[in-house]
Amino acid sequence: MYMPTGKSKDEHQLVAEELGMPEAHEEVKTLLQTNTGVPNEFVARVATAMAVPFEPLAAFVGQPLRSFYQQVICGGLVFQLSDGSRLLRTVVAMAFQSAIAGIRLAADLVKHSADFPMSPTTSTRVNLLRPLGSYLHDPKAKDSSGRCISSDEDFVAAYRLKYGCAVEQLSNGSA
């Protein structure tokens, strides 16, 4: 719900960097936008940049770059081929996150339809490498910077038109 406070790199820049070829970001951008299969020479350059053998990567020639990237980088193939010496920055969602978010949303809908009091906006953080804490939910106040989507006039107008609720309900998380 909150917009980033700083500037972040575009997807094509991040992918190019993670493939070990930051200078190829325009080529990566074109491959991502056109969904064109990666050519043999591109895969060979990735293998060279990552210092891994080309042969295991050759199977991905002709696949769209996103598929190549997901299997070779996110899937850990480069990590395996380099015997763990090539560390890669990856962010991998835990498979259960979407399911838990759906369950929490369903619980909130049940509470709303039964006219139970709605809880304030919270944030849940779980470190999978540590035991669960006593409290899983941290209360979160409305963002004071005004950069929350619920502070955007166009969003609020569209929301009011569709749902007819007061802005106060929307911005305090009780809508």
N, CA, C and O of each residue as an XYZ file, in Angstrom:
700
protein
N       0.809     -1.197      0.000
C       0.000      0.000      0.000
C       0.852      1.261      0.000
O       0.374      2.318     -0.411
N       2.092      1.178      0.447
C       2.930      2.368      0.522
C       3.897      2.391     -0.646
O       4.529      1.388     -0.976
N       3.995      3.546     -1.256
C       4.910      3.701     -2.376
C       6.334      3.764     -1.839
O       6.550      4.217     -0.715
N       7.302      3.317     -2.621
C       8.690      3.372     -2.167
C       9.127      4.816     -1.918
O       8.647      5.744     -2.568
N      10.032      4.983     -0.983
C      10.500      6.330     -0.665
C      11.717      6.717     -1.498
O      12.008      7.904     -1.645
N      12.414      5.764     -2.030
C      13.607      6.070     -2.810
C      13.476      5.528     -4.220
O      12.479      4.897     -4.572
N      14.480      5.779     -5.006
C      14.488      5.309     -6.386
C      15.042      3.885     -6.423
O      16.020      3.571     -5.745
N      14.416      3.046     -7.210
C      14.921      1.682     -7.366
C      15.251      1.438     -8.834
O      14.785      2.162     -9.714
N      16.039      0.437     -9.084
C      16.439      0.120    -10.452
C      15.277     -0.541    -11.189
O      14.414     -1.170    -10.576
N      15.270     -0.391    -12.489
C      14.272     -1.051    -13.320
C      14.569     -2.545    -13.387
O      15.692     -2.983    -13.137
N      13.540     -3.316    -13.729
C      13.686     -4.766    -13.786
C      14.825     -5.178    -14.716
O      15.613     -6.058    -14.368
N      14.923     -4.563    -15.879
C      15.963     -4.974    -16.833
C      17.369     -4.705    -16.290
O      18.303     -5.448    -16.592
N      17.518     -3.654    -15.496
C      18.829     -3.371    -14.900
C      19.173     -4.422    -13.849
O      20.306     -4.899    -13.786
N      18.192     -4.777    -13.027
C      18.431     -5.800    -11.997
C      18.759     -7.149    -12.618
O      19.689     -7.830    -12.188
N      17.981     -7.535    -13.642
C      18.218     -8.827    -14.297
C      19.601     -8.843    -14.943
O      20.338     -9.821    -14.814
N      19.952     -7.765    -15.636
C      21.275     -7.707    -16.277
C      22.385     -7.851    -15.244
O      23.357     -8.573    -15.466
N      22.239     -7.161    -14.113
C      23.254     -7.259    -13.056
C      23.337     -8.672    -12.500
O      24.430     -9.194    -12.280
N      22.190     -9.289    -12.272
C      22.194    -10.635    -11.687
C      22.696    -11.681    -12.676
O      23.141    -12.757    -12.275
N      22.625    -11.365    -13.974
C      23.202    -12.257    -14.981
C      24.701    -11.996    -15.153
O      25.366    -12.660    -15.948
N      25.224    -11.025    -14.403
C      26.642    -10.714    -14.468
C      27.020     -9.823    -15.633
O      28.201     -9.686    -15.952
N      26.011     -9.202    -16.287
C      26.276     -8.368    -17.462
C      25.548     -7.029    -17.345
O      24.652     -6.750    -18.142
N      25.915     -6.196    -16.368
C      25.199     -4.925    -16.197
C      25.241     -4.031    -17.433
O      24.336     -3.226    -17.653
N      26.292     -4.174    -18.237
C      26.414     -3.353    -19.448
C      25.392     -3.762    -20.520
O      25.165     -3.009    -21.467
N      24.787     -4.920    -20.384
C      23.839     -5.430    -21.384
C      22.391     -5.108    -21.015
O      21.473     -5.771    -21.498
N      22.172     -4.103    -20.169
C      20.804     -3.849    -19.696
C      19.844     -3.469    -20.824
O      18.656     -3.779    -20.735
N      20.322     -2.807    -21.883
C      19.412     -2.470    -22.998
C      19.006     -3.733    -23.770
O      17.851     -3.876    -24.171
N      19.948     -4.630    -23.971
C      19.649     -5.905    -24.634
C      18.678     -6.717    -23.776
O      17.736     -7.316    -24.294
N      18.912     -6.734    -22.476
C      18.024     -7.438    -21.542
C      16.631     -6.813    -21.581
O      15.628     -7.527    -21.573
N      16.570     -5.502    -21.622
C      15.289     -4.794    -21.692
C      14.500     -5.230    -22.926
O      13.303     -5.503    -22.837
N      15.170     -5.293    -24.074
C      14.519     -5.712    -25.318
C      14.031     -7.154    -25.225
O      12.915     -7.468    -25.639
N      14.875     -8.028    -24.678
C      14.476     -9.440    -24.544
C      13.279     -9.594    -23.611
O      12.392    -10.408    -23.870
N      13.248     -8.821    -22.532
C      12.109     -8.892    -21.607
C      10.838     -8.349    -22.252
O       9.768     -8.941    -22.111
N      10.953     -7.226    -22.958
C       9.773     -6.601    -23.551
C       9.196     -7.399    -24.707
O       7.978     -7.437    -24.881
N      10.038     -8.029    -25.492
C       9.560     -8.753    -26.678
C       9.273    -10.223    -26.406
O       8.678    -10.911    -27.235
N       9.701    -10.701    -25.237
C       9.523    -12.113    -24.874
C      10.189    -13.046    -25.891
O       9.757    -14.180    -26.098
N      11.241    -12.541    -26.511
C      11.999    -13.308    -27.493
C      12.886    -14.324    -26.776
O      13.365    -14.076    -25.670
N      13.094    -15.455    -27.416
C      13.980    -16.455    -26.835
C      15.416    -15.967    -26.789
O      15.860    -15.237    -27.675
N      16.143    -16.373    -25.751
C      17.536    -15.940    -25.625
C      18.382    -16.658    -26.675
O      18.297    -17.878    -26.816
N      19.206    -15.892    -27.419
C      20.056    -16.521    -28.437
C      21.252    -17.241    -27.815
O      21.620    -16.995    -26.667
N      21.833    -18.115    -28.585
C      22.974    -18.915    -28.158
C      24.114    -18.034    -27.637
O      24.684    -18.316    -26.583
N      24.447    -16.966    -28.377
C      25.574    -16.112    -27.962
C      25.281    -15.395    -26.652
O      26.205    -15.136    -25.880
N      24.031    -15.071    -26.383
C      23.666    -14.417    -25.119
C      23.901    -15.387    -23.959
O      24.475    -15.017    -22.935
N      23.450    -16.628    -24.133
C      23.635    -17.645    -23.091
C      25.131    -17.903    -22.870
O      25.569    -18.098    -21.736
N      25.905    -17.902    -23.951
C      27.363    -18.096    -23.825
C      27.993    -16.942    -23.037
O      28.888    -17.159    -22.220
N      27.524    -15.718    -23.286
C      28.046    -14.566    -22.539
C      27.688    -14.650    -21.060
O      28.491    -14.285    -20.201
N      26.486    -15.130    -20.765
C      26.078    -15.304    -19.359
C      26.980    -16.336    -18.700
O      27.456    -16.125    -17.584
N      27.218    -17.445    -19.379
C      28.086    -18.490    -18.824
C      29.476    -17.934    -18.524
O      30.050    -18.212    -17.471
N      30.010    -17.147    -19.455
C      31.329    -16.541    -19.247
C      31.293    -15.564    -18.073
O      32.175    -15.585    -17.214
N      30.276    -14.712    -18.040
C      30.163    -13.716    -16.966
C      30.011    -14.376    -15.601
O      30.504    -13.862    -14.598
N      29.329    -15.514    -15.568
C      29.093    -16.211    -14.300
C      30.185    -17.224    -13.984
O      30.182    -17.833    -12.914
N      31.121    -17.405    -14.915
C      32.224    -18.363    -14.751
C      31.700    -19.770    -14.495
O      32.142    -20.462    -13.577
N      30.742    -20.178    -15.332
C      30.195    -21.540    -15.262
C      30.254    -22.139    -16.669
O      30.325    -21.397    -17.649
N      30.227    -23.465    -16.780
C      30.269    -24.076    -18.115
C      29.009    -23.751    -18.932
O      27.914    -23.625    -18.384
N      29.187    -23.621    -20.237
C      28.085    -23.280    -21.135
C      27.108    -24.447    -21.308
O      25.901    -24.224    -21.408
N      27.602    -25.672    -21.346
C      26.790    -26.835    -21.709
C      25.495    -26.959    -20.887
O      24.435    -27.157    -21.479
N      25.535    -26.852    -19.559
C      24.275    -26.959    -18.812
C      23.287    -25.832    -19.125
O      22.075    -26.012    -19.005
N      23.810    -24.676    -19.526
C      22.936    -23.544    -19.855
C      22.392    -23.635    -21.283
O      21.394    -22.993    -21.609
N      23.037    -24.421    -22.124
C      22.641    -24.519    -23.531
C      21.193    -24.990    -23.686
O      20.533    -24.653    -24.669
N      20.707    -25.755    -22.732
C      19.324    -26.252    -22.797
C      18.306    -25.118    -22.761
O      17.146    -25.313    -23.122
N      18.732    -23.943    -22.330
C      17.814    -22.805    -22.198
C      17.830    -21.876    -23.401
O      17.083    -20.898    -23.432
N      18.668    -22.163    -24.391
C      18.705    -21.344    -25.603
C      17.323    -21.399    -26.259
O      16.741    -22.471    -26.423
N      16.816    -20.233    -26.626
C      15.506    -20.155    -27.277
C      14.346    -19.909    -26.326
O      13.242    -19.584    -26.765
N      14.582    -20.059    -25.029
C      13.521    -19.785    -24.062
C      13.440    -18.288    -23.804
O      14.446    -17.588    -23.920
N      12.256    -17.784    -23.455
C      12.168    -16.359    -23.100
C      13.096    -16.047    -21.925
O      13.356    -16.907    -21.083
N      13.584    -14.825    -21.879
C      14.554    -14.439    -20.850
C      14.012    -14.649    -19.445
O      14.754    -15.078    -18.561
N      12.742    -14.360    -19.219
C      12.189    -14.552    -17.867
C      12.286    -16.013    -17.440
O      12.638    -16.304    -16.296
N      11.984    -16.914    -18.332
C      12.089    -18.343    -18.026
C      13.547    -18.721    -17.774
O      13.861    -19.416    -16.808
N      14.428    -18.258    -18.650
C      15.864    -18.498    -18.476
C      16.326    -17.985    -17.122
O      16.991    -18.704    -16.377
N      15.979    -16.749    -16.802
C      16.381    -16.118    -15.543
C      15.836    -16.888    -14.333
O      16.565    -17.148    -13.375
N      14.558    -17.246    -14.387
C      13.942    -17.942    -13.252
C      14.599    -19.293    -12.987
O      14.796    -19.676    -11.834
N      14.934    -20.005    -14.043
C      15.509    -21.332    -13.853
C      17.010    -21.289    -13.558
O      17.507    -22.041    -12.720
N      17.714    -20.415    -14.244
C      19.165    -20.378    -14.106
C      19.596    -19.614    -12.853
O      20.477    -20.072    -12.126
N      18.992    -18.470    -12.596
C      19.386    -17.653    -11.446
C      18.536    -17.998    -10.226
O      19.060    -18.465     -9.215
N      17.218    -17.767    -10.320
C      16.341    -18.005     -9.160
C      16.298    -19.488     -8.781
O      16.230    -19.828     -7.600
N      16.336    -20.352     -9.771
C      16.300    -21.786     -9.509
C      17.598    -22.334     -8.943
O      17.656    -23.484     -8.507
N      18.635    -21.514     -8.950
C      19.884    -21.911     -8.313
C      20.849    -22.705     -9.184
O      21.832    -23.240     -8.673
N      20.590    -22.793    -10.491
C      21.475    -23.579    -11.344
C      22.898    -23.013    -11.345
O      23.864    -23.771    -11.253
N      23.032    -21.697    -11.449
C      24.374    -21.088    -11.433
C      25.058    -21.354    -10.104
O      26.260    -21.614    -10.061
N      24.302    -21.290     -9.026
C      24.857    -21.573     -7.707
C      25.394    -23.005     -7.660
O      26.483    -23.244     -7.139
N      24.624    -23.961     -8.208
C      25.061    -25.364     -8.228
C      26.286    -25.546     -9.122
O      27.239    -26.231     -8.750
N      26.251    -24.922    -10.313
C      27.350    -25.093    -11.263
C      28.654    -24.498    -10.756
O      29.737    -24.934    -11.148
N      28.553    -23.516     -9.895
C      29.771    -22.895     -9.361
C      30.156    -23.476     -8.007
O      31.021    -22.932     -7.321
N      29.519    -24.576     -7.619
C      29.760    -25.213     -6.318
C      29.594    -24.231     -5.168
O      30.306    -24.303     -4.166
N      28.650    -23.317     -5.322
C      28.344    -22.367     -4.259
C      29.263    -21.167     -4.194
O      29.095    -20.300     -3.336
N      30.242    -21.105     -5.099
C      31.167    -19.970     -5.035
C      30.571    -18.703     -5.642
O      31.012    -17.598     -5.329
N      29.583    -18.857     -6.500
C      28.931    -17.694     -7.112
C      27.693    -17.362     -6.296
O      26.648    -17.991     -6.464
N      27.804    -16.386     -5.421
C      26.671    -15.992     -4.596
C      25.779    -15.064     -5.394
O      26.260    -14.154     -6.069
N      24.497    -15.295     -5.316
C      23.538    -14.508     -6.076
C      22.529    -13.890     -5.128
O      22.110    -14.514     -4.153
N      22.143    -12.657     -5.423
C      21.100    -11.995     -4.642
C      19.765    -12.422     -5.230
O      19.424    -12.057     -6.355
N      19.029    -13.186     -4.473
C      17.719    -13.611     -4.937
C      16.696    -13.407     -3.847
O      16.994    -13.512     -2.657
N      15.489    -13.112     -4.275
C      14.367    -12.981     -3.360
C      13.343    -13.989     -3.824
O      12.777    -13.867     -4.910
N      13.112    -14.979     -2.998
C      12.190    -16.040     -3.365
C      11.049    -16.058     -2.360
O      11.268    -16.205     -1.158
N       9.847    -15.910     -2.858
C       8.674    -15.919     -1.988
C       8.454    -17.335     -1.446
O       8.652    -18.319     -2.158
N       8.050    -17.421     -0.202
C       7.714    -18.706      0.377
C       6.360    -19.127     -0.211
O       5.457    -18.301     -0.348
N       6.224    -20.383     -0.549
C       5.031    -20.871     -1.242
C       3.749    -20.629     -0.460
O       2.687    -20.477     -1.063
N       3.820    -20.590      0.841
C       2.619    -20.467      1.660
C       2.155    -19.028      1.845
O       1.061    -18.806      2.364
N       2.952    -18.044      1.437
C       2.603    -16.653      1.714
C       1.266    -16.255      1.115
O       0.456    -15.621      1.790
N       1.021    -16.609     -0.120
C      -0.248    -16.255     -0.754
C      -1.414    -16.951     -0.058
O      -2.478    -16.355      0.112
N      -1.223    -18.202      0.345
C      -2.282    -18.928      1.032
C      -2.613    -18.276      2.367
O      -3.786    -18.111      2.705
N      -1.608    -17.912      3.113
C      -1.848    -17.270      4.411
C      -2.516    -15.915      4.227
O      -3.419    -15.559      4.983
N      -2.074    -15.155      3.223
C      -2.700    -13.855      2.961
C      -4.182    -14.050      2.630
O      -5.024    -13.275      3.084
N      -4.502    -15.071      1.849
C      -5.897    -15.357      1.512
C      -6.715    -15.758      2.726
O      -7.866    -15.347      2.869
N      -6.126    -16.555      3.595
C      -6.821    -16.974      4.819
C      -7.082    -15.771      5.712
O      -8.166    -15.635      6.279
N      -6.086    -14.897      5.836
C      -6.281    -13.696      6.659
C      -7.350    -12.792      6.058
O      -8.151    -12.208      6.788
N      -7.369    -12.671      4.734
C      -8.388    -11.852      4.079
C      -9.768    -12.456      4.317
O     -10.718    -11.732      4.616
N      -9.885    -13.774      4.189
C     -11.172    -14.440      4.428
C     -11.626    -14.228      5.868
O     -12.807    -13.985      6.115
N     -10.705    -14.317      6.813
C     -11.054    -14.088      8.222
C     -11.554    -12.662      8.428
O     -12.522    -12.439      9.155
N     -10.891    -11.693      7.785
C     -11.340    -10.305      7.896
C     -12.714    -10.113      7.272
O     -13.528     -9.353      7.796
N     -12.984    -10.789      6.163
C     -14.315    -10.689      5.528
C     -15.399    -11.275      6.435
O     -16.495    -10.723      6.534
N     -15.094    -12.385      7.088
C     -16.052    -12.987      8.023
C     -16.305    -12.025      9.186
O     -17.452    -11.797      9.569
N     -15.240    -11.467      9.739
C     -15.392    -10.503     10.833
C     -16.217     -9.299     10.381
O     -17.075     -8.821     11.123
N     -15.964     -8.817      9.186
C     -16.695     -7.657      8.666
C     -18.175     -7.980      8.481
O     -19.035     -7.190      8.869
N     -18.474     -9.130      7.895
C     -19.879     -9.489      7.651
C     -20.629     -9.778      8.942
O     -21.851     -9.640      8.991
N     -19.910    -10.180      9.990
C     -20.551    -10.452     11.284
C     -20.565     -9.220     12.180
O     -20.967     -9.293     13.341
N     -20.121     -8.081     11.630
C     -20.060     -6.825     12.382
C     -19.180     -6.897     13.620
O     -19.431     -6.199     14.603
N     -18.147     -7.739     13.579
C     -17.159     -7.743     14.651
C     -16.268     -6.520     14.464
O     -16.076     -6.061     13.338
N     -15.728     -5.994     15.546
C     -14.833     -4.834     15.388
C     -13.607     -5.217     14.562
O     -13.018     -6.281     14.751
N     -13.244     -4.343     13.659
C     -12.074     -4.596     12.823
C     -10.828     -4.178     13.592
O     -10.827     -3.160     14.284
N      -9.791     -4.957     13.468
C      -8.544     -4.625     14.140
C      -7.816     -3.542     13.348
O      -8.046     -3.384     12.149
N      -6.949     -2.807     14.012
C      -6.195     -1.782     13.285
C      -5.240     -2.425     12.286
O      -4.997     -3.631     12.335
N      -4.714     -1.633     11.401
C      -3.758     -2.125     10.415
C      -2.544     -2.686     11.142
O      -2.014     -2.069     12.066
N      -2.117     -3.858     10.711
C      -0.960     -4.492     11.338
C       0.027     -4.952     10.269
O      -0.287     -5.011      9.081
N       1.195     -5.266     10.725
C       2.226     -5.823      9.868
C       2.682     -7.128     10.507
O       2.917     -7.187     11.714
N       2.804     -8.167      9.697
C       3.255     -9.456     10.204
C       4.595     -9.788      9.575
O       4.743     -9.769      8.353
N       5.553    -10.089     10.406
C       6.882    -10.478      9.925
C       7.284    -11.762     10.626
O       7.221    -11.868     11.851
N       7.698    -12.738      9.825
C       8.128    -14.013     10.379
C       9.514    -14.308      9.831
O       9.713    -14.332      8.616
N      10.469    -14.531     10.719
C      11.814    -14.919     10.326
C      11.852    -16.448     10.389
O      11.804    -17.037     11.469
N      11.937    -17.073      9.229
C      11.889    -18.538      9.162
C      13.104    -19.210      9.785
O      13.104    -20.423      9.999
N      14.131    -18.432     10.073
C      15.348    -18.997     10.657
C      15.351    -18.916     12.175
O      16.310    -19.348     12.815
N      14.282    -18.364     12.763
C      14.201    -18.214     14.216
C      12.864    -18.720     14.717
O      11.915    -18.832     13.940
N      12.771    -19.030     16.009
C      11.472    -19.447     16.560
C      10.462    -18.303     16.466
O      10.836    -17.130     16.450
N       9.182    -18.658     16.403
C       8.128    -17.645     16.361
C       8.144    -16.821     17.638
O       8.367    -17.350     18.727
N       7.910    -15.544     17.500
C       7.851    -14.661     18.660
C       6.502    -14.759     19.352
O       5.603    -15.451     18.875
N       6.363    -14.074     20.466
C       5.104    -14.075     21.216
C       4.014    -13.327     20.470
O       2.839    -13.684     20.560
N       4.399    -12.279     19.726
C       3.436    -11.461     18.996
C       3.811    -11.481     17.518
O       4.945    -11.175     17.149
N       2.849    -11.842     16.685
C       3.129    -11.900     15.255
C       2.701    -10.631     14.534
O       3.163    -10.364     13.425
N       1.823     -9.847     15.152
C       1.291     -8.653     14.492
C       1.792     -7.396     15.188
O       1.664     -7.252     16.404
N       2.355     -6.502     14.415
C       2.770     -5.198     14.924
C       1.775     -4.167     14.426
O       1.532     -4.078     13.222
N       1.188     -3.378     15.338
C       0.289     -2.323     14.864
C       1.060     -1.309     14.026
O       2.201     -0.969     14.339
N       0.434     -0.838     12.975
C       1.059      0.150     12.108
C       0.151      1.358     11.999
O      -1.036      1.235     11.697
N       0.715      2.515     12.244
C      -0.044      3.760     12.105
C      -0.112      4.122     10.626
O       0.675      3.640      9.811
N      -1.076      4.983     10.302
C      -1.188      5.480      8.943
C       0.105      6.203      8.590
O       0.660      6.929      9.414
N       0.575      6.007      7.386
C       1.809      6.643      6.937
C       1.638      8.155      6.953
O       0.720      8.689      6.331
N       2.520      8.837      7.662
C       2.395     10.283      7.819
C       2.943     11.067      6.632
O       2.748     12.280      6.550
N       3.631     10.385      5.706
C       4.216     11.099      4.567
C       3.175     11.446      3.510
O       3.435     12.254      2.618
N       1.993     10.832      3.611
C       0.971     11.064      2.588
C       1.215     10.263      1.328
O       0.546     10.482      0.318
N       2.170      9.331      1.369
C       2.503      8.533      0.188
C       1.743      7.216      0.128
O       2.027      6.379     -0.729
N       0.784      7.019      1.024
C      -0.036      5.812      1.001
C      -1.076      5.948     -0.106
O      -1.575      7.044     -0.359
N      -1.399      4.849     -0.759
C      -2.367      4.890     -1.849
C      -3.726      5.393     -1.369
O      -4.467      6.001     -2.141
N      -4.058      5.145     -0.101
C      -5.348      5.606      0.400
C      -5.359      7.116      0.628
O      -6.394      7.665      1.006
N      -4.240      7.799      0.411
C      -4.188      9.256      0.478
C      -4.295      9.885     -0.911
O      -4.421     11.103     -1.034
N      -4.245      9.065     -1.945
C      -4.316      9.560     -3.308
C      -5.760      9.945     -3.647
O      -6.667      9.127     -3.494
N      -5.978     11.175     -4.104
C      -7.332     11.677     -4.348
C      -8.083     10.852     -5.390
O      -9.269     10.573     -5.218
N      -7.406     10.458     -6.470
C      -8.072      9.663     -7.505
C      -8.484      8.295     -6.964
O      -9.579      7.811     -7.250
N      -7.600      7.675     -6.180
C      -7.923      6.375     -5.586
C      -9.117      6.498     -4.647
O     -10.040      5.686     -4.699
N      -9.096      7.517     -3.785
C     -10.179      7.716     -2.819
C     -11.498      7.968     -3.548
O     -12.530      7.424     -3.156
N     -11.477      8.790     -4.608
C     -12.701      9.072     -5.364
C     -13.259      7.803     -6.005
O     -14.464      7.558     -5.957
N     -12.385      6.999     -6.603
C     -12.830      5.747     -7.219
C     -13.365      4.778     -6.169
O     -14.359      4.088     -6.396
N     -12.697      4.734     -5.022
C     -13.129      3.847     -3.940
C     -14.502      4.265     -3.419
O     -15.381      3.427     -3.218
N     -14.679      5.583     -3.200
C     -15.974      6.091     -2.726
C     -17.083      5.783     -3.716
O     -18.178      5.373     -3.329
N     -16.792      5.984     -5.006
C     -17.783      5.721     -6.045
C     -18.197      4.250     -6.036
O     -19.376      3.925     -6.183
N     -17.242      3.392     -5.866
C     -17.528      1.950     -5.904
C     -18.147      1.440     -4.604
O     -19.105      0.668     -4.639
N     -17.610      1.864     -3.456
C     -18.035      1.289     -2.186
C     -18.837      2.232     -1.297
O     -19.503      1.779     -0.365
N     -18.785      3.529     -1.567
C     -19.576      4.480     -0.813
C     -19.217      4.624      0.641
O     -20.088      4.961      1.443
N     -17.985      4.387      1.023
C     -17.607      4.525      2.421
C     -16.852      5.832      2.636
O     -16.357      6.444      1.689
N     -16.776      6.239      3.868
C     -16.085      7.467      4.223
C     -14.585      7.281      4.122
O     -14.075      6.177      4.313
N     -13.881      8.357      3.823
C     -12.422      8.304      3.722
C     -11.812      7.887      5.046
O     -10.818      7.162      5.067
N     -12.386      8.328      6.140
C     -11.833      7.982      7.449
C     -11.796      6.469      7.628
O     -10.832      5.924      8.164
N     -12.849      5.795      7.176
C     -12.859      4.335      7.279
C     -11.761      3.737      6.410
O     -11.070      2.804      6.819
N     -11.608      4.276      5.220
C     -10.609      3.761      4.305
C      -9.202      3.981      4.837
O      -8.382      3.063      4.815
N      -8.915      5.172      5.307
C      -7.554      5.486      5.705
C      -7.160      4.912      7.057
O      -5.967      4.818      7.347
N      -8.116      4.525      7.892
C      -7.703      3.930      9.169
C      -7.759      2.413      9.135
O      -7.571      1.755     10.158
N      -8.020      1.856      7.946
C      -7.954      0.400      7.793
C      -9.222     -0.311      8.183
O      -9.218     -1.540      8.262
N     -10.317      0.398      8.435
C     -11.524     -0.298      8.866
C     -12.535     -0.461      7.733
O     -13.674     -0.857      7.978
N     -12.137     -0.164      6.508
C     -13.067     -0.316      5.392
C     -13.137     -1.764      4.957
O     -13.870     -2.094      4.025
